[in-house]
Amino acid sequence: MMEELTYVAITTAFWSLFYLMHQKFTKFEPEYSCRLVTFAHACVANCLAMYHCFFAEPQEYGSENSSMQIFTVSNSLGYFIFDILWCFYYQTEGMTMIIHHVVSLTALTTVLVKGRSATEGIAGIGGMEITNPLLQIRWYLRATGRKETWLYTIVELLFMSLFFFVRVVYGFFLIKSVLVHPKPDLFTKALATSFYLITCTFMFYIASYFNAKYLKKRSPKKEE
């Protein structure tokens, strides 16, 4: 357990110092710095998830965590510890995002405490974080006055498409594979189900936004 605690402490300190240093040496707003940390974590988390998926030795669901898996899970746990504290301090996020963070913290902590099921956890991390860079780029484009540009539209549509095909469609098959597998325990399966339900909630918000912006706006107005 000492290895897990060490990794979590180091990664929490790293992401926190990243934020504090950016705030200290720049004049940007806190959210700008926080989203930069989020962008960086998403890129690192995606690279680590890709490594486990395509290069590392395959691990069965419910199997014991390897040292590299422990680091990968700890990295994201450290980030989420930083981010939820930031969210509570600045109170910028709604209840859905807070629930998402609480479930993420619970799931990642459970993986480390039990010493198994990092395979499922890392698959979930990869599926969740793959859309995050585009989400942050979209925010930066909007924050710098580029909301009406073609680049903003492309990034936004790419984000929505990737969210649907990866987090909803791929996520469905991922959650199904976890639920039918005999090794993950009931609590792990419940957490995986919770993640997917939260994803579906986000997808509902995205679909509503897409409908309002891209469909209703272009539909012909009825004559009075």
SEVO-465461 format. One record per residue: residue number from 1; x, y, z of N, C-alpha, C in turn; residue in one letter. Coordinates in nm, 2 decimals, padded with zeros to 4 digits. Each point is the difference from the previous one (the first is absolute). Layout:
  nr   n.px   n.py   n.pz  ca.px  ca.py  ca.pz   c.px   c.py   c.pz rest
 NUM      X      Y      Z      X      Y      Z      X      Y      Z    A
...
END
This chain:
  nr   n.px   n.py   n.pz  ca.px  ca.py  ca.pz   c.px   c.py   c.pz rest
   1  00.08 -00.12  00.00 -00.08  00.12  00.00  00.09  00.13  00.00    M
   2  00.12 -00.02  00.04  00.09  00.12  00.01  00.03  00.05 -00.14    M
   3  00.01 -00.09 -00.10  00.02  00.04 -00.14 -00.12  00.09 -00.05    E
   4 -00.12 -00.05  00.03 -00.12  00.08 -00.04  00.00  00.14  00.06    E
   5  00.02  00.00  00.13  00.00  00.13  00.07  00.10  00.10 -00.05    L
   6  00.12 -00.06 -00.03  00.11  00.09 -00.05 -00.04  00.06 -00.13    T
   7 -00.05 -00.08 -00.09 -00.03  00.04 -00.13 -00.12  00.11  00.00    Y
   8 -00.10 -00.03  00.09 -00.11  00.10  00.01  00.05  00.13  00.06    V
   9  00.09 -00.01  00.10  00.05  00.13  00.06  00.08  00.08 -00.11    A
  10  00.08 -00.07 -00.07  00.09  00.06 -00.10 -00.09  00.07 -00.11    I
  11 -00.09 -00.08 -00.05 -00.08  00.05 -00.11 -00.10  00.12  00.04    T
  12 -00.05 -00.01  00.12 -00.08  00.11  00.05  00.08  00.12  00.02    T
  13  00.12 -00.01  00.05  00.09  00.11  00.01  00.04  00.06 -00.13    A
  14  00.02 -00.09 -00.10  00.05  00.04 -00.13 -00.11  00.09 -00.07    F
  15 -00.13 -00.05  00.00 -00.10  00.07 -00.07 -00.04  00.13  00.07    W
  16  00.01  00.00  00.14 -00.02  00.12  00.07  00.11  00.10 -00.02    S
  17  00.12 -00.04  00.00  00.11  00.09 -00.03  00.00  00.06 -00.14    L
  18 -00.04 -00.09 -00.10 -00.02  00.05 -00.13 -00.09  00.12 -00.01    F
  19 -00.12 -00.02  00.07 -00.10  00.11  00.00  00.06  00.12  00.08    Y
  20  00.06 -00.02  00.11  00.05  00.12  00.08  00.11  00.07 -00.07    L
  21  00.09 -00.07 -00.07  00.11  00.07 -00.07 -00.06  00.08 -00.12    M
  22 -00.10 -00.06 -00.07 -00.06  00.07 -00.11 -00.07  00.13  00.05    H
  23 -00.06 -00.01  00.11 -00.07  00.12  00.06  00.10  00.10  00.04    Q
  24  00.12 -00.04  00.06  00.10  00.09  00.05  00.07  00.08 -00.11    K
  25  00.03 -00.07 -00.11  00.08  00.06 -00.10 -00.08  00.05 -00.12    F
  26 -00.13 -00.01  00.00 -00.08  00.06 -00.11 -00.11  00.09  00.07    T
  27 -00.08  00.07 -00.09 -00.10  00.08  00.05 -00.14 -00.05 -00.04    K
  28 -00.01 -00.13 -00.03 -00.12 -00.06 -00.04 -00.10 -00.02  00.12    F
  29 -00.13 -00.01 -00.03 -00.09 -00.04  00.10  00.02 -00.14  00.05    E
  30 -00.05 -00.03  00.13  00.02 -00.13  00.05 -00.06 -00.11 -00.09    P
  31 -00.11  00.02 -00.06 -00.06 -00.10 -00.08  00.09 -00.03 -00.12    E
  32  00.06  00.10 -00.06  00.09 -00.02 -00.11  00.11 -00.10  00.04    Y
  33  00.06  00.02  00.12  00.11 -00.09  00.04 -00.05 -00.14  00.04    S
  34 -00.12  00.00  00.06 -00.05 -00.13  00.03 -00.03 -00.09 -00.12    C
  35 -00.05  00.07 -00.11 -00.03 -00.07 -00.12  00.13 -00.05 -00.07    R
  36  00.10  00.08  00.02  00.13 -00.04 -00.06  00.05 -00.13  00.07    L
  37 -00.02 -00.01  00.13  00.04 -00.12  00.08 -00.09 -00.11 -00.05    V
  38 -00.13  00.02 -00.02 -00.09 -00.10 -00.05  00.04 -00.05 -00.14    T
  39  00.04  00.09 -00.09  00.05 -00.04 -00.13  00.12 -00.08  00.01    F
  40  00.10  00.04  00.08  00.12 -00.07  00.01 -00.02 -00.14  00.06    A
  41 -00.09 -00.01  00.10 -00.03 -00.13  00.06 -00.06 -00.09 -00.10    H
  42 -00.10  00.05 -00.08 -00.07 -00.08 -00.10  00.10 -00.06 -00.10    A
  43  00.10  00.08 -00.04  00.10 -00.05 -00.10  00.08 -00.10  00.06    C
  44  00.05  00.02  00.13  00.08 -00.11  00.06 -00.08 -00.12  00.03    V
  45 -00.12  00.01  00.05 -00.09 -00.11  00.02 -00.03 -00.08 -00.12    A
  46 -00.02  00.07 -00.11 -00.03 -00.07 -00.13  00.13 -00.08 -00.05    N
  47  00.12  00.06  00.02  00.12 -00.07 -00.04  00.02 -00.12  00.08    C
  48 -00.02  00.01  00.13  00.01 -00.12  00.09 -00.10 -00.11 -00.03    L
  49 -00.12  00.04 -00.03 -00.11 -00.09 -00.03  00.04 -00.07 -00.13    A
  50  00.05  00.07 -00.10  00.04 -00.06 -00.13  00.11 -00.10  00.02    M
  51  00.09  00.04  00.09  00.12 -00.09  00.02 -00.06 -00.14  00.06    Y
  52 -00.09  00.01  00.09 -00.05 -00.12  00.06 -00.08 -00.08 -00.10    H
  53 -00.07  00.07 -00.09 -00.09 -00.07 -00.10  00.08 -00.07 -00.11    C
  54  00.11  00.07 -00.04  00.06 -00.05 -00.12  00.15 -00.05  00.02    F
  55  00.06  00.03  00.11  00.14 -00.04  00.01  00.03 -00.09  00.12    F
  56 -00.07  00.03  00.11  00.02 -00.08  00.13 -00.05 -00.14 -00.02    A
  57  00.04 -00.08  00.09 -00.05 -00.14  00.00 -00.15  00.00  00.04    E
  58 -00.08 -00.07 -00.08 -00.15  00.01  00.04 -00.03 -00.06  00.14    P
  59 -00.09  00.07  00.06 -00.04 -00.04  00.14 -00.15 -00.03  00.00    Q
  60 -00.04 -00.11  00.06 -00.14 -00.03  00.00 -00.08  00.09  00.10    E
  61 -00.13  00.01 -00.02 -00.08  00.08  00.10  00.01 -00.07  00.13    Y
  62  00.01  00.09  00.11  00.00 -00.06  00.13  00.14 -00.05  00.05    G
  63  00.10  00.01 -00.09  00.13 -00.05  00.04  00.07  00.10  00.09    S
  64  00.11 -00.05  00.06  00.08  00.09  00.09  00.07  00.11 -00.08    E
  65  00.01  00.12  00.06  00.06  00.11 -00.07  00.15 -00.01 -00.01    N
  66  00.05  00.04 -00.12  00.15  00.00 -00.02  00.05  00.14  00.05    S
  67  00.13  00.02  00.01  00.05  00.12  00.05 -00.03  00.12 -00.09    S
  68  00.00 -00.03 -00.13 -00.03  00.11 -00.10 -00.15  00.03  00.00    M
  69 -00.08 -00.10  00.03 -00.14  00.03  00.01 -00.03  00.08  00.13    Q
  70  00.07 -00.03  00.10 -00.01  00.08  00.13  00.03  00.15 -00.03    I
  71  00.11  00.02 -00.07  00.04  00.14 -00.03 -00.10  00.07 -00.09    F
  72 -00.06 -00.07 -00.10 -00.10  00.06 -00.09 -00.12  00.04  00.08    T
  73 -00.05 -00.09  00.08 -00.12  00.03  00.08  00.03  00.11  00.10    V
  74  00.12  00.00  00.07  00.03  00.10  00.09  00.01  00.14 -00.06    S
  75  00.05  00.00 -00.12  00.02  00.13 -00.07 -00.14  00.07 -00.02    N
  76 -00.10 -00.08 -00.04 -00.13  00.06 -00.01 -00.07  00.03  00.13    S
  77  00.03 -00.09  00.10 -00.06  00.03  00.13  00.06  00.13  00.06    L
  78  00.13  00.02 -00.02  00.06  00.12  00.04 -00.06  00.12 -00.06    G
  79 -00.02 -00.01 -00.13 -00.07  00.11 -00.08 -00.13  00.03  00.06    Y
  80 -00.09 -00.10  00.02 -00.13  00.02  00.04 -00.01  00.05  00.15    F
  81  00.10 -00.03  00.08  00.01  00.06  00.13  00.02  00.15 -00.01    I
  82  00.09  00.04 -00.09  00.02  00.14 -00.02 -00.12  00.07 -00.06    F
  83 -00.06 -00.06 -00.10 -00.11  00.06 -00.07 -00.13  00.02  00.09    D
  84 -00.03 -00.11  00.08 -00.12  00.02  00.08  00.02  00.10  00.11    I
  85  00.12  00.01  00.05  00.02  00.11  00.10 -00.01  00.14 -00.07    L
  86  00.05  00.01 -00.12 -00.01  00.12 -00.08 -00.15  00.03 -00.02    W
  87 -00.08 -00.10 -00.04 -00.14  00.02 -00.03 -00.07  00.05  00.13    C
  88  00.03 -00.06  00.11 -00.07  00.04  00.13  00.04  00.14  00.04    F
  89  00.12  00.04 -00.03  00.05  00.13  00.04 -00.06  00.11 -00.08    Y
  90  00.00 -00.02 -00.13 -00.05  00.10 -00.10 -00.15 -00.02 -00.03    Y
  91 -00.06 -00.11  00.03 -00.14 -00.03 -00.02 -00.04  00.03 -00.14    Q
  92  00.07 -00.05 -00.10 -00.03  00.03 -00.14 -00.08 -00.12 -00.07    T
  93 -00.01 -00.11  00.06 -00.06 -00.12 -00.06 -00.14 -00.03  00.06    E
  94 -00.08 -00.06 -00.09 -00.13 -00.05  00.04  00.00 -00.13  00.08    G
  95 -00.11 -00.05  00.04 -00.01 -00.12  00.08  00.04 -00.12 -00.08    M
  96 -00.03 -00.01 -00.13  00.04 -00.11 -00.08  00.15 -00.02 -00.01    T
  97  00.07  00.11 -00.02  00.15 -00.01  00.00  00.06 -00.04  00.14    M
  98 -00.06  00.05  00.10  00.04 -00.03  00.14 -00.02 -00.15  00.02    I
  99 -00.11 -00.05 -00.04 -00.03 -00.15  00.02  00.10 -00.08 -00.09    I
 100  00.03  00.05 -00.12  00.10 -00.07 -00.08  00.13 -00.01  00.07    H
 101  00.04  00.11  00.06  00.13  00.00  00.07  00.00 -00.09  00.12    H
 102 -00.11  00.00  00.08 -00.01 -00.08  00.11  00.01 -00.15 -00.04    V
 103 -00.07 -00.04 -00.10  00.00 -00.14 -00.05  00.14 -00.03 -00.05    V
 104  00.06  00.09 -00.07  00.14 -00.02 -00.05  00.10 -00.03  00.12    S
 105 -00.01  00.09  00.10  00.08 -00.02  00.12 -00.02 -00.13  00.07    L
 106 -00.13 -00.04  00.01 -00.03 -00.12  00.07  00.05 -00.12 -00.08    T
 107 -00.02  00.00 -00.13  00.04 -00.11 -00.09  00.15 -00.02  00.00    A
 108  00.08  00.11 -00.02  00.14 -00.01  00.00  00.06 -00.04  00.13    L
 109 -00.06  00.06  00.11  00.05 -00.04  00.13 -00.03 -00.15  00.03    T
 110 -00.11 -00.05 -00.04 -00.04 -00.14  00.02  00.10 -00.09 -00.07    T
 111  00.04  00.04 -00.13  00.09 -00.08 -00.07  00.14 -00.01  00.07    V
 112  00.04  00.11  00.06  00.13  00.00  00.07 -00.01 -00.08  00.13    L
 113 -00.11  00.02  00.07 -00.01 -00.06  00.14 -00.01 -00.15 -00.02    V
 114 -00.09 -00.05 -00.09 -00.02 -00.14 -00.02  00.12 -00.07 -00.07    K
 115  00.08  00.08 -00.08  00.12 -00.05 -00.06 -00.03 -00.08 -00.13    G
 116 -00.12  00.02 -00.05 -00.04 -00.07 -00.13 -00.10  00.08 -00.08    R
 117 -00.03 -00.04 -00.12 -00.10  00.06 -00.09  00.05  00.13 -00.06    S
 118  00.13  00.02  00.00  00.06  00.12 -00.07 -00.03 -00.01 -00.15    A
 119 -00.01 -00.12 -00.05 -00.03 -00.01 -00.15 -00.13  00.06 -00.03    T
 120 -00.10 -00.02  00.07 -00.13  00.06 -00.02  00.01  00.16  00.02    E
 121  00.07  00.03  00.11  00.01  00.15  00.03  00.08  00.07 -00.11    G
 122  00.10 -00.06 -00.06  00.08  00.07 -00.10 -00.08  00.01 -00.13    I
 123 -00.08 -00.10 -00.03 -00.08  00.00 -00.12 -00.10  00.11  00.02    A
 124 -00.06  00.02  00.12 -00.09  00.11  00.02  00.07  00.14 -00.01    G
 125  00.12  00.01  00.06  00.08  00.12 -00.01  00.02  00.04 -00.15    I
 126  00.04 -00.09 -00.08  00.02  00.03 -00.14 -00.12  00.04 -00.07    G
 127 -00.11 -00.07  00.03 -00.13  00.04 -00.06 -00.05  00.14  00.04    G
 128  00.02  00.03  00.12 -00.04  00.13  00.05  00.09  00.12 -00.04    M
 129  00.13 -00.02  00.00  00.09  00.11 -00.02  00.02  00.03 -00.15    E
 130 -00.03 -00.09 -00.09  00.03  00.02 -00.14 -00.08  00.12 -00.06    I
 131 -00.11  00.04  00.06 -00.08  00.11 -00.04  00.05  00.13  00.06    T
 132  00.07 -00.01  00.11  00.03  00.12  00.08  00.09  00.11 -00.07    N
 133  00.11 -00.04 -00.07  00.07  00.10 -00.07 -00.08  00.09 -00.09    P
 134 -00.09 -00.06 -00.08 -00.09  00.08 -00.09 -00.09  00.09  00.08    L
 135 -00.05 -00.05  00.12 -00.09  00.08  00.08  00.08  00.13  00.05    L
 136  00.12 -00.02  00.04  00.08  00.11  00.05  00.04  00.10 -00.11    Q
 137  00.03 -00.05 -00.12  00.03  00.08 -00.11 -00.12  00.09 -00.04    I
 138 -00.12 -00.07  00.00 -00.12  00.08 -00.02 -00.02  00.11  00.09    R
 139  00.03 -00.02  00.13 -00.02  00.10  00.10  00.10  00.12 -00.02    W
 140  00.13 -00.04 -00.03  00.10  00.11 -00.03 -00.04  00.08 -00.12    Y
 141 -00.05 -00.06 -00.11 -00.04  00.07 -00.11 -00.12  00.10  00.03    L
 142 -00.09 -00.05  00.08 -00.11  00.09  00.04  00.05  00.11  00.09    R
 143  00.09 -00.03  00.09  00.05  00.10  00.10  00.08  00.11 -00.07    A
 144  00.06 -00.04 -00.11  00.08  00.10 -00.08 -00.07  00.07 -00.11    T
 145 -00.14 -00.01  00.00 -00.08  00.07 -00.10 -00.01 -00.07 -00.13    G
 146  00.03 -00.13 -00.01 -00.01 -00.07 -00.13 -00.12 -00.09 -00.02    R
 147 -00.10  00.03  00.08 -00.12 -00.08  00.00 -00.07 -00.01 -00.14    K
 148  00.01  00.11 -00.08 -00.07  00.00 -00.13  00.09 -00.04 -00.11    E
 149  00.11 -00.06  00.03  00.09 -00.04 -00.11 -00.03 -00.15 -00.05    T
 150  00.05 -00.03 -00.12 -00.02 -00.13 -00.05  00.08 -00.10  00.08    W
 151  00.12  00.04  00.06  00.07 -00.09  00.08 -00.07 -00.05  00.13    L
 152 -00.07  00.10  00.06 -00.08 -00.03  00.12 -00.11 -00.10 -00.03    Y
 153 -00.06  00.02 -00.12 -00.11 -00.09 -00.04  00.05 -00.15 -00.02    T
 154  00.12 -00.01 -00.07  00.06 -00.13 -00.03  00.04 -00.07  00.13    I
 155  00.06  00.08  00.09  00.04 -00.06  00.13 -00.12 -00.05  00.08    V
 156 -00.11  00.09  00.00 -00.12 -00.04  00.08 -00.07 -00.12 -00.06    E
 157 -00.01 -00.01 -00.13 -00.06 -00.12 -00.07  00.08 -00.12  00.02    L
 158  00.14  00.01  00.00  00.08 -00.11  00.02 -00.01 -00.05  00.14    L
 159 -00.01  00.09  00.10 -00.02 -00.04  00.14 -00.13 -00.08  00.02    F
 160 -00.11  00.06 -00.06 -00.13 -00.07  00.01  00.00 -00.14 -00.06    M
 161  00.06 -00.01 -00.12  00.01 -00.13 -00.07  00.08 -00.10  00.08    S
 162  00.12  00.04  00.05  00.08 -00.08  00.07 -00.06 -00.05  00.13    L
 163 -00.07  00.09  00.07 -00.07 -00.03  00.12 -00.10 -00.11 -00.02    F
 164 -00.08  00.02 -00.11 -00.10 -00.10 -00.03  00.06 -00.14 -00.03    F
 165  00.09  00.00 -00.10  00.05 -00.13 -00.05  00.09 -00.07  00.10    F
 166  00.08  00.08  00.08  00.09 -00.07  00.09 -00.06 -00.02  00.14    V
 167 -00.06  00.11  00.06 -00.05 -00.01  00.14 -00.13 -00.06  00.01    R
 168 -00.08  00.01 -00.11 -00.14 -00.07  00.00  00.00 -00.13 -00.06    V
 169  00.05 -00.01 -00.13 -00.01 -00.12 -00.08  00.11 -00.10  00.06    V
 170  00.12  00.04 -00.01  00.11 -00.09  00.05 -00.02 -00.02  00.15    Y
 171 -00.05  00.10  00.07 -00.02 -00.02  00.15 -00.10 -00.10  00.03    G
 172 -00.10 -00.01 -00.09 -00.11 -00.11  00.02  00.06 -00.14 -00.01    F
 173  00.09 -00.02 -00.10  00.06 -00.13 -00.01  00.10 -00.03  00.11    F
 174  00.07  00.11  00.05  00.09 -00.02  00.11 -00.07 -00.03  00.13    L
 175 -00.11  00.07  00.03 -00.08 -00.03  00.12 -00.06 -00.14 -00.01    I
 176 -00.04 -00.04 -00.12 -00.06 -00.13 -00.02  00.10 -00.11  00.03    K
 177  00.13  00.02 -00.05  00.10 -00.10  00.02  00.04 -00.01  00.15    S
 178 -00.01  00.11  00.07  00.03  00.00  00.15 -00.11 -00.08  00.07    V
 179 -00.12  00.03 -00.03 -00.12 -00.05  00.07 -00.01 -00.15 -00.02    L
 180  00.04 -00.05 -00.12 -00.02 -00.15 -00.02  00.12 -00.08  00.04    V
 181  00.11  00.07  00.03  00.13 -00.07  00.04 -00.01 -00.05  00.14    H
 182  00.04 -00.12  00.03 -00.02 -00.05  00.14  00.10  00.05  00.10    P
 183  00.11  00.06 -00.04  00.10  00.04  00.10 -00.03  00.13  00.08    K
 184 -00.04  00.11 -00.07 -00.02  00.12  00.07 -00.11 -00.02  00.10    P
 185  00.02  00.06  00.12 -00.11 -00.02  00.11 -00.12  00.09 -00.03    D
 186 -00.10 -00.01  00.09 -00.12  00.07 -00.02  00.02  00.15  00.01    L
 187  00.08  00.04  00.09  00.03  00.15  00.02  00.06  00.06 -00.12    F
 188  00.10 -00.07 -00.06  00.06  00.05 -00.12 -00.10  00.01 -00.11    T
 189 -00.08 -00.10 -00.01 -00.11  00.01 -00.11 -00.09  00.11  00.03    K
 190 -00.04  00.03  00.12 -00.08  00.11  00.04  00.06  00.14 -00.04    A
 191  00.13  00.01  00.03  00.07  00.12 -00.04  00.01  00.02 -00.15    L
 192  00.02 -00.11 -00.07  00.01  00.01 -00.15 -00.14  00.04 -00.05    A
 193 -00.11 -00.05  00.05 -00.13  00.04 -00.04 -00.03  00.15  00.03    T
 194  00.05  00.04  00.12 -00.02  00.14  00.04  00.07  00.09 -00.10    S
 195  00.12 -00.03 -00.04  00.07  00.08 -00.10 -00.08  00.01 -00.13    F
 196 -00.05 -00.11 -00.04 -00.08  00.00 -00.13 -00.12  00.08  00.01    Y
 197 -00.07  00.00  00.11 -00.12  00.08  00.02  00.03  00.15  00.00    L
 198  00.12  00.03  00.06  00.04  00.14  00.00  00.04  00.04 -00.14    I
 199  00.06 -00.08 -00.08  00.03  00.02 -00.14 -00.13  00.03 -00.08    T
 200 -00.10 -00.08  00.02 -00.13  00.02 -00.06 -00.06  00.13  00.03    C
 201  00.02  00.04  00.13 -00.06  00.13  00.04  00.07  00.11 -00.07    T
 202  00.14  00.00 -00.01  00.07  00.10 -00.08 -00.04  00.00 -00.15    F
 203 -00.02 -00.12 -00.05 -00.04 -00.01 -00.14 -00.14  00.06 -00.02    M
 204 -00.08 -00.01  00.09 -00.13  00.07 -00.01  00.01  00.15 -00.01    F
 205  00.09  00.05  00.09  00.03  00.15 -00.01  00.06  00.04 -00.13    Y
 206  00.09 -00.08 -00.05  00.07  00.03 -00.13 -00.10 -00.01 -00.11    I
 207 -00.09 -00.10  00.00 -00.10 -00.02 -00.11 -00.10  00.12  00.00    A
 208 -00.04  00.04  00.12 -00.09  00.12  00.01  00.07  00.12 -00.05    S
 209  00.12  00.02  00.03  00.08  00.12 -00.05  00.01 -00.01 -00.15    Y
 210  00.03 -00.12 -00.06  00.02 -00.01 -00.14 -00.13  00.02 -00.07    F
 211 -00.11 -00.04  00.06 -00.13  00.02 -00.06 -00.04  00.15 -00.01    N
 212  00.03  00.07  00.11 -00.03  00.14  00.01  00.08  00.08 -00.09    A
 213  00.13 -00.03 -00.01  00.09  00.08 -00.08  00.01 -00.03 -00.15    K
 214  00.00 -00.13 -00.03  00.02 -00.04 -00.14 -00.13 -00.05 -00.08    Y
 215 -00.10 -00.04  00.08 -00.12 -00.05 -00.07 -00.11  00.11  00.00    L
 216 -00.04  00.05  00.12 -00.11  00.09  00.00  00.04  00.13 -00.07    K
 217  00.13  00.04  00.01  00.04  00.13 -00.06 -00.01 -00.01 -00.15    K
 218  00.01 -00.11 -00.06  00.00 -00.01 -00.14 -00.14 -00.05 -00.06    R
 219 -00.09 -00.03  00.09 -00.13 -00.04 -00.04 -00.08  00.12 -00.05    S
 220 -00.08 -00.01 -00.11 -00.07  00.11 -00.05 -00.11  00.05  00.09    P
 221 -00.01  00.13  00.02 -00.11  00.05  00.09 -00.13 -00.01 -00.07    K
 222 -00.10 -00.04  00.08 -00.14  00.00 -00.05 -00.06  00.13 -00.02    K
 223 -00.07  00.02 -00.11 -00.07  00.13 -00.02 -00.11  00.02  00.10    E
 224 -00.01  00.13  00.05 -00.10  00.03  00.09 -00.13  00.01 -00.07    E
END
